[in-house]
């Protein structure tokens, strides 16, 4: 009898406190902040895993890796600060993009993520269960539609084998881990 009374009390409190919200609401792991017609910042929310990497998949099927470093691994992503301390330029000619933000508890190599993203590119949604990655990984999917008046392309196109194609297909990779045209700038890979 006490068990039922306790359950009813918890249900009543939740009914008053939840105010109609479902308990299955998933937390927002990141948000986009538009900084121009075709530029956007990605801002991780509080409580996220410390490392992340970003990819976009355009309406035309082009996959771009936005957080490209010399080591080709995920980078440190601090809560409430723009990823890589930069804005990302999205090519207007490729149309609306789905932006995938992969949060992880350790630095993971980008190659396997790129390969799996390429294999799953036709899926409407991708979650961490779809991926074969070590450790804890969470995926946030956001959409962005670039508008005319944008600036040159940022990121590197991901090919069929999950390899990046920096020459002529995206922004060339610089020796400091950034991209030509100020897209990424130097990134600190230290934890």
C-alpha positions in Angstrom: 0.0 0.0 0.0 2.9 2.4 0.8 4.4 1.7 -2.6 1.3 2.7 -4.4 0.9 5.8 -2.3 4.5 6.8 -3.0 4.1 6.2 -6.8 0.9 8.3 -6.8 2.6 11.1 -5.0 5.5 11.1 -7.4 3.1 11.0 -10.4 1.2 14.0 -8.9 4.3 16.0 -8.3 5.6 15.3 -11.8 2.2 16.3 -13.3 2.5 19.6 -11.5 6.2 20.1 -12.1 6.4 18.8 -15.6 3.8 21.2 -16.9 2.8 19.0 -19.8 6.4 18.4 -21.1 7.3 14.9 -22.1 10.0 13.2 -20.1 11.4 11.8 -23.3 12.5 15.3 -24.5 16.1 15.0 -25.6 18.5 17.7 -24.4 19.8 20.2 -27.0 23.5 19.5 -27.2 24.4 22.5 -29.4 22.8 25.5 -31.1 23.6 27.5 -34.3 24.2 31.2 -34.2 24.0 32.8 -37.6 26.8 35.3 -38.1 26.1 36.2 -41.7 24.2 35.1 -44.8 26.2 31.9 -45.2 28.2 31.8 -42.0 27.3 30.2 -38.7 28.8 29.5 -35.3 28.2 26.2 -33.5 27.8 26.7 -29.7 27.9 23.5 -27.5 25.5 23.6 -24.5 26.5 23.0 -20.9 27.2 19.5 -19.8 28.4 18.1 -23.2 31.3 15.7 -23.6 34.6 17.7 -24.0 35.5 16.8 -27.6 33.7 17.3 -30.9 33.9 17.3 -34.6 31.6 18.9 -37.2 30.4 17.7 -40.6 27.8 19.0 -43.0 25.8 17.1 -45.6 24.3 19.3 -48.2 21.1 18.9 -50.2 23.3 18.1 -53.2 25.0 15.3 -51.2 28.3 17.0 -50.6 29.9 16.0 -47.2 32.3 18.5 -45.6 34.4 18.0 -42.6 34.6 21.4 -40.8 36.9 20.7 -37.9 40.0 19.6 -39.8 43.3 19.4 -37.9 46.7 18.1 -38.7 46.0 15.0 -36.6 42.5 14.6 -38.2 40.9 14.0 -34.7 38.1 15.6 -32.8 39.0 18.9 -31.0 38.3 20.3 -27.6 34.9 22.0 -27.5 34.0 24.3 -24.6 30.5 24.9 -23.5 28.9 28.2 -24.5 31.9 29.1 -26.8 32.0 28.8 -30.6 33.6 25.5 -31.8 37.1 26.2 -33.0 36.5 29.9 -32.0 35.3 30.6 -35.5 32.3 30.9 -37.8 31.9 28.3 -40.6 31.1 29.3 -44.1 28.5 27.1 -45.9 28.4 27.2 -49.7 25.2 28.8 -50.9 25.2 26.8 -54.2 24.9 23.5 -52.3 21.7 24.5 -50.6 20.5 23.6 -47.1 22.8 21.5 -45.0 22.4 19.1 -42.1 25.1 19.8 -39.6 26.3 16.8 -37.6 28.1 17.6 -34.3 29.8 14.5 -32.8 30.5 14.9 -29.1 32.9 12.4 -27.5 34.5 11.6 -24.2 37.9 11.2 -25.9 39.6 12.4 -29.0 38.5 10.1 -31.8 39.9 9.9 -35.3 37.9 11.7 -38.0 38.5 9.1 -40.8 36.2 6.4 -39.4 33.5 9.0 -38.7 33.8 10.4 -42.2 33.6 6.9 -43.7 30.5 6.0 -41.7 28.8 9.3 -42.4 29.4 8.8 -46.1 27.8 5.3 -45.9 24.8 6.7 -44.0 24.4 9.9 -46.1 21.0 8.8 -47.4 19.5 8.4 -43.9 17.3 11.3 -42.7 18.7 11.1 -39.2 21.9 9.7 -37.8 22.5 8.9 -34.1 25.3 7.5 -32.1 23.9 4.0 -32.3 24.4 4.1 -36.1 28.2 4.6 -35.6 30.9 2.2 -34.7 33.0 4.5 -32.5 34.9 3.9 -29.2 33.9 5.4 -25.9 30.8 7.6 -25.3 29.6 9.5 -28.4 26.5 11.8 -28.8 25.3 13.2 -32.1 23.4 16.5 -32.5 21.9 17.2 -35.9 21.0 20.8 -36.8 20.0 22.4 -40.1 21.2 25.6 -41.7 20.2 27.2 -45.0 22.9 29.6 -46.3 21.7 32.8 -48.1 23.3 34.8 -50.9 26.1 37.2 -50.1 28.1 34.5 -48.4 31.9 34.1 -48.6 34.2 31.4 -49.9 33.8 27.7 -48.9 35.1 26.4 -45.6 35.9 22.7 -44.8 37.1 19.8 -46.8 35.0 17.5 -49.0 34.9 13.9 -47.8 35.2 11.2 -50.5 33.9 7.7 -50.9 36.6 6.1 -48.8 36.2 8.7 -45.9 39.3 10.4 -47.1 39.4 14.2 -47.3 40.0 15.8 -50.6 41.5 19.2 -49.9 42.8 20.1 -53.4 40.2 21.8 -55.5 37.1 20.4 -53.8 37.1 22.4 -50.6 39.4 24.7 -48.7 43.0 23.6 -48.9 44.5 22.4 -45.6 47.3 24.6 -44.2 50.3 23.4 -42.2 48.9 25.0 -39.1 45.7 22.8 -39.2 43.6 25.6 -40.6 42.1 26.2 -44.0 43.0 28.8 -46.6 40.8 31.9 -46.5 40.5 32.1 -42.7 37.9 29.4 -42.4 39.4 27.6 -39.4 42.6 29.3 -38.2 45.0 27.5 -35.9 43.4 25.2 -33.4 44.7 24.1 -30.1 44.6 20.3 -30.0 45.6 20.0 -26.4 42.9 18.8 -24.0 
